[in-house]
Amino acid sequence: MNDDILYKPEEIAEKLKITKGTVYEMIKRGDLEAHRIGRHIRVSGTQLDYYLLKARGSENIYEAELIHKNGETLATVGSVNISVSTDLEGRAKVSIRPEDIILSKGTFVSSARNVFKGTVKNIIEEGSSAKVILDIGMPMTALITKKSLNEMGIVMGTELYAIFKTMAVKVYK
């Protein structure tokens, strides 16, 4: 059993500084996922976290199937298997923050379990940072500094490795 905290709509309203009625509307529209337990509605901590990620317009949110293989849990997104740390099973959503992804021109020995080779499909420069969108079998956005972008000579079509730790992957039911 997942030890996830279940919140009443009133508690969600208090956390988000909105009315209880607005929380019910968000649930009704499908913006905020919730559990129906008898006649009561409860929102888990992971459901609230997932809503906040979506609300911020976070990249790297995927639908996945969780599988156990060789003593490790993997989130399968299309043909890509992402190493995750969770006790959940079945269908889930996974997210990786763009700032948690390291871009490299080659592989190296590290504790990171997720290493994917990809090709740069787009670069979006914003202020002193740059979003680099890689195709690793699925689109993945990494956030780096413009200085790193320039020093690494990253342009469209560059082959790079996206590297991130298992613990950087958030799993939501």
N, CA and C atoms as a LAMMPS dump frame, in Angstrom:
ITEM: TIMESTEP
0
ITEM: NUMBER OF ATOMS
519
ITEM: BOX BOUNDS ff ff ff
-5.0000000000000000e+02 5.0000000000000000e+02
-5.0000000000000000e+02 5.0000000000000000e+02
-5.0000000000000000e+02 5.0000000000000000e+02
ITEM: ATOMS id mol type element x y z
1 1 1 N 0.849 -1.196 0
2 1 2 C 0 0 0
3 1 3 C 0.881 1.241 0
4 2 1 N 0.504 2.2 -0.803
5 2 2 C 1.225 3.462 -0.89
6 2 3 C 0.869 4.31 0.338
7 3 1 N 1.86 4.901 0.995
8 3 2 C 1.627 5.73 2.175
9 3 3 C 1.282 7.163 1.81
10 4 1 N 0.749 7.384 0.628
11 4 2 C 0.425 8.719 0.148
12 4 3 C -0.672 9.346 1.016
13 5 1 N -0.503 10.596 1.37
14 5 2 C -1.491 11.324 2.175
15 5 3 C -2.719 11.618 1.314
16 6 1 N -3.901 11.444 1.896
17 6 2 C -5.144 11.792 1.213
18 6 3 C -5.7 13.061 1.838
19 7 1 N -5.975 14.059 1.001
20 7 2 C -6.48 15.342 1.46
21 7 3 C -7.956 15.493 1.137
22 8 1 N -8.671 16.179 2.006
23 8 2 C -10.05 16.573 1.745
24 8 3 C -10.005 17.764 0.787
25 9 1 N -11.064 17.968 -0.015
26 9 2 C -11.094 19.149 -0.899
27 9 3 C -10.866 20.46 -0.144
28 10 1 N -11.347 20.535 1.104
29 10 2 C -11.152 21.745 1.905
30 10 3 C -9.658 21.986 2.172
31 11 1 N -8.919 20.905 2.408
32 11 2 C -7.489 21.028 2.676
33 11 3 C -6.728 21.445 1.416
34 12 1 N -7.158 20.926 0.26
35 12 2 C -6.55 21.332 -1.02
36 12 3 C -6.818 22.811 -1.252
37 13 1 N -8.054 23.239 -0.987
38 13 2 C -8.412 24.653 -1.155
39 13 3 C -7.523 25.54 -0.292
40 14 1 N -7.307 25.117 0.937
41 14 2 C -6.461 25.888 1.847
42 14 3 C -5.021 25.952 1.342
43 15 1 N -4.489 24.826 0.861
44 15 2 C -3.112 24.787 0.35
45 15 3 C -2.946 25.693 -0.871
46 16 1 N -3.956 25.682 -1.767
47 16 2 C -3.857 26.447 -3.011
48 16 3 C -4.398 27.866 -2.875
49 17 1 N -4.941 28.192 -1.696
50 17 2 C -5.496 29.525 -1.434
51 17 3 C -6.631 29.854 -2.417
52 18 1 N -7.534 28.856 -2.583
53 18 2 C -8.716 29.021 -3.431
54 18 3 C -9.924 28.512 -2.646
55 19 1 N -11.116 28.632 -3.228
56 19 2 C -12.307 28.171 -2.519
57 19 3 C -12.508 26.673 -2.716
58 20 1 N -13.254 26.082 -1.787
59 20 2 C -13.595 24.665 -1.873
60 20 3 C -14.39 24.393 -3.151
61 21 1 N -15.259 25.31 -3.533
62 21 2 C -16.051 25.163 -4.755
63 21 3 C -15.173 25.088 -5.997
64 22 1 N -14.107 25.875 -6.013
65 22 2 C -13.169 25.848 -7.14
66 22 3 C -12.478 24.49 -7.221
67 23 1 N -12.121 23.919 -6.069
68 23 2 C -11.494 22.591 -6.052
69 23 3 C -12.448 21.562 -6.661
70 24 1 N -13.726 21.605 -6.253
71 24 2 C -14.709 20.666 -6.807
72 24 3 C -14.854 20.846 -8.322
73 25 1 N -14.838 22.088 -8.792
74 25 2 C -14.916 22.356 -10.236
75 25 3 C -13.69 21.799 -10.962
76 26 1 N -12.5 21.962 -10.361
77 26 2 C -11.267 21.439 -10.964
78 26 3 C -11.345 19.919 -11.091
79 27 1 N -11.898 19.262 -10.082
80 27 2 C -12.055 17.8 -10.112
81 27 3 C -13.074 17.418 -11.18
82 28 1 N -14.19 18.13 -11.229
83 28 2 C -15.251 17.846 -12.205
84 28 3 C -14.741 17.993 -13.643
85 29 1 N -13.923 19.033 -13.905
86 29 2 C -13.356 19.264 -15.249
87 29 3 C -12.254 18.271 -15.592
88 30 1 N -11.711 17.574 -14.586
89 30 2 C -10.61 16.649 -14.829
90 30 3 C -9.25 17.305 -14.715
91 31 1 N -9.207 18.556 -14.276
92 31 2 C -7.932 19.252 -14.096
93 31 3 C -7.16 18.678 -12.913
94 32 1 N -7.888 18.28 -11.882
95 32 2 C -7.302 17.713 -10.668
96 32 3 C -7.91 16.331 -10.469
97 33 1 N -7.061 15.312 -10.481
98 33 2 C -7.549 13.95 -10.28
99 33 3 C -7.859 13.731 -8.809
100 34 1 N -8.828 12.862 -8.534
101 34 2 C -9.238 12.588 -7.156
102 34 3 C -9.754 11.161 -7.048
103 35 1 N -9.831 10.697 -5.807
104 35 2 C -10.39 9.376 -5.504
105 35 3 C -11.778 9.57 -4.913
106 36 1 N -12.697 8.696 -5.264
107 36 2 C -14.001 8.683 -4.621
108 36 3 C -13.981 7.506 -3.657
109 37 1 N -14.143 7.803 -2.38
110 37 2 C -14.159 6.776 -1.344
111 37 3 C -15.541 6.859 -0.692
112 38 1 N -16.419 5.948 -1.105
113 38 2 C -17.812 6.042 -0.665
114 38 3 C -18.412 7.321 -1.208
115 39 1 N -18.918 8.152 -0.321
116 39 2 C -19.495 9.437 -0.748
117 39 3 C -18.504 10.584 -0.604
118 40 1 N -17.276 10.253 -0.262
119 40 2 C -16.27 11.28 -0.022
120 40 3 C -15.288 11.37 -1.189
121 41 1 N -14.734 12.554 -1.369
122 41 2 C -13.7 12.777 -2.383
123 41 3 C -12.401 13.081 -1.655
124 42 1 N -11.33 12.425 -2.112
125 42 2 C -10.015 12.663 -1.535
126 42 3 C -9.01 12.84 -2.671
127 43 1 N -8.026 13.703 -2.447
128 43 2 C -6.961 13.959 -3.411
129 43 3 C -5.652 13.533 -2.755
130 44 1 N -4.911 12.664 -3.436
131 44 2 C -3.639 12.207 -2.864
132 44 3 C -2.566 13.274 -3.056
133 45 1 N -1.521 13.157 -2.258
134 45 2 C -0.388 14.074 -2.384
135 45 3 C 0.235 14.014 -3.765
136 46 1 N 0.337 12.808 -4.343
137 46 2 C 0.922 12.702 -5.685
138 46 3 C -0.003 13.308 -6.741
139 47 1 N -1.323 13.189 -6.546
140 47 2 C -2.252 13.821 -7.494
141 47 3 C -2.123 15.342 -7.434
142 48 1 N -1.964 15.881 -6.243
143 48 2 C -1.766 17.324 -6.093
144 48 3 C -0.446 17.751 -6.734
145 49 1 N 0.633 16.994 -6.475
146 49 2 C 1.934 17.298 -7.092
147 49 3 C 1.833 17.292 -8.615
148 50 1 N 1.137 16.288 -9.161
149 50 2 C 0.99 16.18 -10.619
150 50 3 C 0.213 17.381 -11.163
151 51 1 N -0.847 17.778 -10.481
152 51 2 C -1.611 18.952 -10.905
153 51 3 C -0.716 20.191 -10.933
154 52 1 N 0.091 20.379 -9.886
155 52 2 C 0.972 21.546 -9.822
156 52 3 C 2.011 21.529 -10.939
157 53 1 N 2.529 20.349 -11.278
158 53 2 C 3.461 20.24 -12.413
159 53 3 C 2.785 20.688 -13.708
160 54 1 N 1.58 20.173 -13.948
161 54 2 C 0.84 20.544 -15.167
162 54 3 C 0.54 22.034 -15.188
163 55 1 N 0.146 22.566 -14.035
164 55 2 C -0.222 23.982 -13.956
165 55 3 C 0.959 24.89 -14.278
166 56 1 N 2.171 24.44 -13.928
167 56 2 C 3.369 25.233 -14.218
168 56 3 C 3.833 25.056 -15.651
169 57 1 N 3.171 24.18 -16.399
170 57 2 C 3.562 23.957 -17.783
171 57 3 C 4.841 23.157 -17.902
172 58 1 N 5.067 22.255 -16.946
173 58 2 C 6.295 21.465 -16.963
174 58 3 C 6.374 20.564 -18.184
175 59 1 N 7.587 20.434 -18.695
176 59 2 C 7.838 19.515 -19.781
177 59 3 C 8.128 18.135 -19.191
178 60 1 N 8.314 17.168 -20.059
179 60 2 C 8.732 15.818 -19.678
180 60 3 C 7.737 15.118 -18.762
181 61 1 N 6.471 15.168 -19.1
182 61 2 C 5.443 14.406 -18.405
183 61 3 C 4.942 13.36 -19.399
184 62 1 N 5 12.082 -18.983
185 62 2 C 4.681 10.99 -19.902
186 62 3 C 3.719 9.989 -19.269
187 63 1 N 2.906 9.363 -20.1
188 63 2 C 2.095 8.208 -19.699
189 63 3 C 3 7.002 -19.822
190 64 1 N 2.995 6.132 -18.812
191 64 2 C 3.912 4.994 -18.817
192 64 3 C 3.242 3.748 -18.256
193 65 1 N 3.837 2.618 -18.563
194 65 2 C 3.463 1.338 -17.958
195 65 3 C 4.625 0.93 -17.07
196 66 1 N 4.348 0.69 -15.795
197 66 2 C 5.393 0.303 -14.855
198 66 3 C 5.573 -1.205 -14.897
199 67 1 N 6.816 -1.636 -15.096
200 67 2 C 7.127 -3.061 -15.133
201 67 3 C 8.322 -3.348 -14.237
202 68 1 N 8.395 -4.573 -13.75
203 68 2 C 9.527 -4.993 -12.933
204 68 3 C 10.353 -5.968 -13.757
205 69 1 N 11.652 -5.691 -13.863
206 69 2 C 12.524 -6.511 -14.697
207 69 3 C 13.913 -6.556 -14.075
208 70 1 N 14.429 -7.751 -13.854
209 70 2 C 15.773 -7.946 -13.298
210 70 3 C 16.008 -7.144 -12.016
211 71 1 N 15.02 -7.163 -11.12
212 71 2 C 15.165 -6.483 -9.837
213 71 3 C 15.067 -4.973 -9.887
214 72 1 N 14.582 -4.441 -11.002
215 72 2 C 14.493 -2.985 -11.159
216 72 3 C 13.102 -2.642 -11.682
217 73 1 N 12.614 -1.452 -11.338
218 73 2 C 11.321 -0.992 -11.833
219 73 3 C 11.559 -0.037 -12.991
220 74 1 N 10.864 -0.297 -14.094
221 74 2 C 10.997 0.522 -15.299
222 74 3 C 9.652 1.129 -15.664
223 75 1 N 9.688 2.363 -16.133
224 75 2 C 8.515 3.026 -16.694
225 75 3 C 8.691 2.97 -18.21
226 76 1 N 7.829 2.22 -18.875
227 76 2 C 7.928 2.069 -20.32
228 76 3 C 7.077 3.134 -20.995
229 77 1 N 7.735 3.98 -21.787
230 77 2 C 7.072 5.036 -22.561
231 77 3 C 7.398 4.722 -24.018
232 78 1 N 6.439 4.149 -24.737
233 78 2 C 6.728 3.693 -26.102
234 78 3 C 7.805 2.63 -26.046
235 79 1 N 8.91 2.862 -26.73
236 79 2 C 10.014 1.897 -26.744
237 79 3 C 11.12 2.257 -25.743
238 80 1 N 10.907 3.305 -24.948
239 80 2 C 11.918 3.785 -24.004
240 80 3 C 11.603 3.263 -22.596
241 81 1 N 12.592 2.65 -21.956
242 81 2 C 12.464 2.158 -20.587
243 81 3 C 13.248 3.06 -19.647
244 82 1 N 12.533 3.743 -18.746
245 82 2 C 13.138 4.67 -17.804
246 82 3 C 13.197 4.013 -16.433
247 83 1 N 14.37 3.99 -15.826
248 83 2 C 14.531 3.434 -14.488
249 83 3 C 13.889 4.377 -13.468
250 84 1 N 12.987 3.82 -12.627
251 84 2 C 12.268 4.613 -11.631
252 84 3 C 12.343 3.935 -10.268
253 85 1 N 12.052 4.688 -9.219
254 85 2 C 12.002 4.151 -7.871
255 85 3 C 10.59 4.319 -7.346
256 86 1 N 9.816 3.222 -7.357
257 86 2 C 8.437 3.266 -6.889
258 86 3 C 7.963 1.861 -6.563
259 87 1 N 6.958 1.78 -5.71
260 87 2 C 6.297 0.513 -5.418
261 87 3 C 5.012 0.384 -6.233
262 88 1 N 4.655 1.436 -6.973
263 88 2 C 3.434 1.418 -7.776
264 88 3 C 3.571 0.416 -8.918
265 89 1 N 2.43 -0.006 -9.446
266 89 2 C 2.399 -0.921 -10.586
267 89 3 C 1.347 -0.457 -11.571
268 90 1 N 1.462 -0.939 -12.816
269 90 2 C 0.457 -0.65 -13.841
270 90 3 C 0.685 0.686 -14.527
271 91 1 N -0.429 1.294 -14.982
272 91 2 C -0.369 2.581 -15.678
273 91 3 C -0.047 3.689 -14.688
274 92 1 N 0.794 4.624 -15.116
275 92 2 C 1.167 5.761 -14.272
276 92 3 C 1.654 6.896 -15.154
277 93 1 N 1.857 8.025 -14.539
278 93 2 C 2.476 9.17 -15.204
279 93 3 C 3.844 9.349 -14.573
280 94 1 N 4.82 9.703 -15.4
281 94 2 C 6.155 9.985 -14.891
282 94 3 C 6.57 11.362 -15.369
283 95 1 N 7.394 12.024 -14.566
284 95 2 C 7.892 13.336 -14.979
285 95 3 C 9.351 13.472 -14.555
286 96 1 N 10.096 14.193 -15.397
287 96 2 C 11.497 14.498 -15.122
288 96 3 C 11.668 15.991 -15.34
289 97 1 N 12.131 16.706 -14.328
290 97 2 C 12.331 18.147 -14.48
291 97 3 C 13.476 18.394 -15.466
292 98 1 N 13.309 19.316 -16.407
293 98 2 C 14.36 19.606 -17.393
294 98 3 C 15.697 19.972 -16.759
295 99 1 N 15.675 20.616 -15.594
296 99 2 C 16.924 21.009 -14.944
297 99 3 C 17.622 19.831 -14.26
298 100 1 N 16.956 18.667 -14.173
299 100 2 C 17.571 17.467 -13.588
300 100 3 C 18.283 16.605 -14.631
301 101 1 N 18.247 17.026 -15.883
302 101 2 C 18.843 16.24 -16.963
303 101 3 C 20.204 16.83 -17.337
304 102 1 N 21.204 15.973 -17.332
305 102 2 C 22.558 16.364 -17.747
306 102 3 C 22.71 15.992 -19.211
307 103 1 N 23.24 16.906 -20.004
308 103 2 C 23.539 16.61 -21.404
309 103 3 C 25.033 16.381 -21.534
310 104 1 N 25.39 15.351 -22.304
311 104 2 C 26.8 15.006 -22.479
312 104 3 C 27.035 14.575 -23.92
313 105 1 N 28.257 14.807 -24.403
314 105 2 C 28.611 14.359 -25.756
315 105 3 C 29.041 12.898 -25.768
316 106 1 N 29.247 12.32 -24.583
317 106 2 C 29.639 10.915 -24.485
318 106 3 C 29.153 10.331 -23.177
319 107 1 N 29.364 9.051 -23.005
320 107 2 C 28.971 8.416 -21.753
321 107 3 C 30.13 8.488 -20.762
322 108 1 N 29.808 8.315 -19.5
323 108 2 C 30.821 8.282 -18.45
324 108 3 C 30.268 7.453 -17.301
325 109 1 N 31.149 6.969 -16.45
326 109 2 C 30.738 6.155 -15.316
327 109 3 C 30.128 7.07 -14.259
328 110 1 N 28.899 6.743 -13.841
329 110 2 C 28.215 7.54 -12.824
330 110 3 C 27.171 6.668 -12.139
331 111 1 N 26.509 7.23 -11.151
332 111 2 C 25.434 6.511 -10.465
333 111 3 C 24.103 6.666 -11.184
334 112 1 N 24.04 7.469 -12.22
335 112 2 C 22.796 7.684 -12.959
336 112 3 C 22.428 6.415 -13.73
337 113 1 N 21.217 5.914 -13.512
338 113 2 C 20.747 4.685 -14.173
339 113 3 C 20.14 4.968 -15.545
340 114 1 N 19.784 6.208 -15.803
341 114 2 C 19.127 6.555 -17.063
342 114 3 C 20.098 7.302 -17.97
343 115 1 N 20.485 6.653 -19.062
344 115 2 C 21.401 7.234 -20.048
345 115 3 C 20.801 6.937 -21.421
346 116 1 N 20.395 7.995 -22.136
347 116 2 C 19.737 7.827 -23.432
348 116 3 C 20.423 8.673 -24.494
349 117 1 N 20.767 8.052 -25.607
350 117 2 C 21.352 8.781 -26.731
351 117 3 C 20.214 9.371 -27.558
352 118 1 N 20.391 10.624 -27.957
353 118 2 C 19.359 11.276 -28.747
354 118 3 C 19.929 12.324 -29.67
355 119 1 N 19.049 12.897 -30.472
356 119 2 C 19.414 13.929 -31.434
357 119 3 C 18.672 15.211 -31.106
358 120 1 N 19.363 16.339 -31.157
359 120 2 C 18.748 17.633 -30.878
360 120 3 C 17.759 17.969 -31.99
361 121 1 N 16.497 18.191 -31.603
362 121 2 C 15.435 18.529 -32.558
363 121 3 C 15.056 19.997 -32.511
364 122 1 N 15.329 20.651 -31.354
365 122 2 C 14.987 22.064 -31.239
366 122 3 C 15.778 22.672 -30.082
367 123 1 N 16.03 23.974 -30.195
368 123 2 C 16.704 24.728 -29.137
369 123 3 C 15.92 26.017 -28.933
370 124 1 N 15.522 26.263 -27.689
371 124 2 C 14.779 27.48 -27.363
372 124 3 C 15.599 28.255 -26.34
373 125 1 N 16.134 29.404 -26.764
374 125 2 C 16.943 30.225 -25.869
375 125 3 C 16.043 31.216 -25.138
376 126 1 N 16.205 31.265 -23.808
377 126 2 C 15.398 32.155 -22.963
378 126 3 C 16.319 32.793 -21.931
379 127 1 N 16.605 34.073 -22.086
380 127 2 C 17.484 34.739 -21.129
381 127 3 C 18.865 34.098 -21.129
382 128 1 N 19.331 33.668 -19.948
383 128 2 C 20.659 33.059 -19.847
384 128 3 C 20.619 31.536 -19.944
385 129 1 N 19.423 30.987 -20.239
386 129 2 C 19.298 29.532 -20.323
387 129 3 C 18.805 29.108 -21.711
388 130 1 N 18.868 27.807 -21.936
389 130 2 C 18.398 27.243 -23.207
390 130 3 C 17.711 25.913 -22.941
391 131 1 N 16.547 25.733 -23.563
392 131 2 C 15.87 24.442 -23.531
393 131 3 C 16.322 23.681 -24.762
394 132 1 N 16.844 22.496 -24.534
395 132 2 C 17.303 21.643 -25.63
396 132 3 C 16.345 20.459 -25.701
397 133 1 N 15.656 20.31 -26.832
398 133 2 C 14.708 19.223 -27.014
399 133 3 C 15.385 18.12 -27.814
400 134 1 N 15.507 16.962 -27.156
401 134 2 C 16.131 15.794 -27.779
402 134 3 C 15.07 14.783 -28.18
403 135 1 N 15.355 14.027 -29.225
404 135 2 C 14.548 12.866 -29.559
405 135 3 C 15.34 11.656 -29.106
406 136 1 N 14.874 10.993 -28.033
407 136 2 C 15.54 9.789 -27.52
408 136 3 C 14.653 8.564 -27.746
409 137 1 N 13.751 8.683 -28.71
410 137 2 C 12.705 7.69 -28.901
411 137 3 C 11.386 8.261 -28.412
412 138 1 N 11.482 9.406 -27.768
413 138 2 C 10.38 10.258 -27.312
414 138 3 C 11.002 11.63 -27.09
415 139 1 N 10.22 12.694 -27.156
416 139 2 C 10.814 14.012 -26.942
417 139 3 C 11.166 14.221 -25.477
418 140 1 N 12.34 14.793 -25.212
419 140 2 C 12.764 15.09 -23.853
420 140 3 C 13.436 16.457 -23.841
421 141 1 N 13.016 17.309 -22.907
422 141 2 C 13.547 18.661 -22.796
423 141 3 C 14.527 18.748 -21.638
424 142 1 N 15.717 19.274 -21.916
425 142 2 C 16.728 19.521 -20.894
426 142 3 C 16.957 21.027 -20.815
427 143 1 N 17.202 21.529 -19.62
428 143 2 C 17.46 22.953 -19.421
429 143 3 C 18.921 23.135 -19.034
430 144 1 N 19.637 23.916 -19.843
431 144 2 C 21.054 24.18 -19.579
432 144 3 C 21.309 25.684 -19.728
433 145 1 N 22.492 26.105 -19.367
434 145 2 C 22.836 27.515 -19.549
435 145 3 C 23.24 27.75 -21.007
436 146 1 N 23.114 28.996 -21.45
437 146 2 C 23.581 29.342 -22.801
438 146 3 C 25.081 29.125 -22.917
439 147 1 N 25.797 29.366 -21.823
440 147 2 C 27.245 29.151 -21.835
441 147 3 C 27.557 27.688 -22.154
442 148 1 N 26.853 26.757 -21.525
443 148 2 C 27.049 25.331 -21.823
444 148 3 C 26.664 25.01 -23.257
445 149 1 N 25.569 25.6 -23.709
446 149 2 C 25.112 25.392 -25.09
447 149 3 C 26.218 25.774 -26.072
448 150 1 N 26.806 26.951 -25.861
449 150 2 C 27.855 27.443 -26.753
450 150 3 C 29.158 26.665 -26.605
451 151 1 N 29.573 26.39 -25.358
452 151 2 C 30.829 25.664 -25.141
453 151 3 C 30.777 24.248 -25.712
454 152 1 N 29.595 23.616 -25.661
455 152 2 C 29.453 22.256 -26.183
456 152 3 C 29.189 22.243 -27.688
457 153 1 N 28.939 23.425 -28.257
458 153 2 C 28.664 23.501 -29.69
459 153 3 C 27.378 22.798 -30.081
460 154 1 N 26.367 22.895 -29.224
461 154 2 C 25.1 22.215 -29.486
462 154 3 C 24.296 22.992 -30.514
463 155 1 N 23.959 22.312 -31.603
464 155 2 C 23.115 22.859 -32.659
465 155 3 C 22.108 21.777 -33.049
466 156 1 N 21.153 22.152 -33.89
467 156 2 C 20.178 21.172 -34.377
468 156 3 C 20.923 19.995 -35.009
469 157 1 N 20.484 18.775 -34.675
470 157 2 C 21.094 17.582 -35.247
471 157 3 C 22.251 17.011 -34.435
472 158 1 N 22.735 17.746 -33.421
473 158 2 C 23.823 17.241 -32.586
474 158 3 C 23.351 15.992 -31.84
475 159 1 N 24.227 14.975 -31.778
476 159 2 C 23.912 13.789 -30.986
477 159 3 C 24.445 13.989 -29.575
478 160 1 N 23.566 13.777 -28.583
479 160 2 C 23.904 13.958 -27.178
480 160 3 C 23.32 12.829 -26.353
481 161 1 N 23.831 12.698 -25.146
482 161 2 C 23.262 11.769 -24.183
483 161 3 C 22.497 12.567 -23.141
484 162 1 N 21.272 12.129 -22.843
485 162 2 C 20.488 12.68 -21.741
486 162 3 C 20.702 11.732 -20.56
487 163 1 N 21.173 12.279 -19.445
488 163 2 C 21.535 11.471 -18.289
489 163 3 C 20.818 12.021 -17.055
490 164 1 N 20.154 11.129 -16.317
491 164 2 C 19.493 11.548 -15.084
492 164 3 C 19.338 10.361 -14.151
493 165 1 N 19.303 10.658 -12.868
494 165 2 C 19.209 9.626 -11.842
495 165 3 C 17.79 9.084 -11.745
496 166 1 N 17.688 7.86 -11.287
497 166 2 C 16.393 7.218 -11.04
498 166 3 C 15.562 8.073 -10.093
499 167 1 N 16.191 8.624 -9.069
500 167 2 C 15.481 9.403 -8.065
501 167 3 C 14.951 10.73 -8.608
502 168 1 N 15.406 11.158 -9.781
503 168 2 C 14.927 12.396 -10.391
504 168 3 C 13.585 12.195 -11.102
505 169 1 N 13.184 10.947 -11.267
506 169 2 C 11.93 10.637 -11.965
507 169 3 C 10.811 10.534 -10.941
508 170 1 N 9.805 11.388 -11.089
509 170 2 C 8.637 11.359 -10.203
510 170 3 C 7.557 10.498 -10.846
511 171 1 N 6.93 9.639 -10.053
512 171 2 C 5.908 8.725 -10.544
513 171 3 C 4.595 9.07 -9.889
514 172 1 N 3.519 9.186 -10.692
515 172 2 C 2.192 9.553 -10.215
516 172 3 C 1.176 8.548 -10.73
517 173 1 N 0.237 8.202 -9.915
518 173 2 C -0.861 7.315 -10.333
519 173 3 C -1.961 8.133 -10.93
